[in-house]
Every structure is written in structure tokens, then in C-alpha cells.
Amino acid sequence: MGAGFLASGDAAWAMETTSLKPETFATLVQVARDIYPHDKVGDEYYVVAVKGYDTADAAPGIEAGIAALNATAQGKGNASYLDTA
């Protein structure tokens, strides 16, 4: 898989991915925020926290986990985990 580029909608952070799909990485950032919510901590800090998962060794498991998470969200009527309220 080639590198991908991901930027937040509000341009608060941008990230180049090397092994994960950009949408997978964005979901991983949101999962981290949902598990450890801090209103005064910006997304860019969550990006730094999960960047270590963007490796060739970790990518297959992360991609499978995010696909399962998205499937569960779709089963509840959402387009993906990122589209859940």
C-alpha cells in the first residue's frame, strides 16, 4: 500500500500515512478520542498518540479491527464509525 494523506476538516491537523488507509487512520484517531475524551486536548495530540500503529506489521490487524467497527456502525444505521453521533 502506498502512502496516503489525511487532513482534518477544520485543518487542525494533517497526517501522512504509510501503511494504514487514511480513513482507517482517521477512525483510529476518533476511537482514541472517544475512549479518552479531553475537551481541551486537540486532535493533533491524538494523532501523535496513535501514529505508532501506522506500521506494516500492525496495519492488517488495525484495518481488520476498524472494518469490524465500521460494520457494527453500519448495522446500527450509520455509514461508518466516523458517522456515529
C-alpha positions as CSV (number, residue, x, y, z in Angstrom):
1,M,0.0,0.0,0.0
2,G,1.3,3.4,-0.8
3,A,1.3,6.4,1.4
4,G,-1.8,8.4,2.0
5,F,-2.5,11.9,3.2
6,L,-5.2,12.9,5.6
7,A,-6.2,16.3,6.9
8,S,-8.9,17.1,9.4
9,G,-12.0,19.0,8.3
10,D,-11.0,22.0,10.3
11,A,-7.4,21.9,9.3
12,A,-6.3,21.5,12.9
13,W,-4.0,18.6,11.9
14,A,-2.7,16.7,8.9
15,M,-1.0,13.4,8.6
16,E,0.7,11.3,6.0
17,T,0.1,7.6,6.5
18,T,2.5,4.9,5.3
19,S,0.7,1.6,6.0
20,L,-2.9,2.4,7.0
21,K,-5.6,3.8,4.7
22,P,-6.2,7.4,5.5
23,E,-9.8,6.7,6.5
24,T,-8.7,4.0,8.8
25,F,-6.2,6.3,10.5
26,A,-8.9,9.0,10.9
27,T,-11.2,6.4,12.5
28,L,-8.3,5.3,14.8
29,V,-7.9,8.9,15.9
30,Q,-11.6,9.2,16.7
31,V,-11.6,5.9,18.6
32,A,-8.8,7.2,20.8
33,R,-10.7,10.5,21.4
34,D,-13.9,8.5,22.2
35,I,-12.0,6.3,24.7
36,Y,-10.0,9.1,26.3
37,P,-12.1,12.2,25.8
38,H,-10.5,15.5,26.8
39,D,-12.3,18.7,25.7
40,K,-9.2,20.8,26.0
41,V,-6.9,18.5,24.0
42,G,-6.8,18.9,20.3
43,D,-7.0,16.1,17.8
44,E,-3.3,16.6,16.8
45,Y,-2.3,15.1,20.1
46,Y,-4.4,12.0,19.5
47,V,-2.7,11.8,16.1
48,V,0.7,11.7,17.8
49,A,-0.6,9.0,20.2
50,V,-1.8,6.6,17.5
51,K,0.8,7.3,14.9
52,G,2.8,4.3,16.1
53,Y,0.1,2.0,14.8
54,D,0.8,3.1,11.2
55,T,3.3,0.3,10.5
56,A,3.4,-2.6,8.1
57,D,3.3,-5.1,10.9
58,A,0.3,-3.5,12.7
59,A,-1.7,-2.5,9.6
60,P,-3.5,-5.8,8.9
61,G,-4.9,-6.1,12.4
62,I,-5.8,-2.4,12.6
63,E,-7.5,-2.5,9.2
64,A,-9.5,-5.6,10.2
65,G,-10.5,-4.0,13.6
66,I,-11.6,-0.8,12.0
67,A,-13.6,-2.7,9.3
68,A,-15.4,-4.6,12.1
69,L,-16.1,-1.4,13.9
70,N,-17.5,0.1,10.7
71,A,-19.6,-3.0,10.1
72,T,-21.1,-2.7,13.6
73,A,-21.8,1.0,13.0
74,Q,-23.4,0.2,9.6
75,G,-25.6,-2.5,11.4
76,K,-26.9,0.4,13.6
77,G,-27.8,2.5,10.5
78,N,-24.7,4.7,10.2
79,A,-22.4,4.9,7.2
80,S,-19.3,4.2,9.3
81,Y,-18.0,4.7,12.8
82,L,-17.0,8.2,12.0
83,D,-20.6,9.0,11.1
84,T,-22.0,7.9,14.5
85,A,-23.2,10.6,16.9
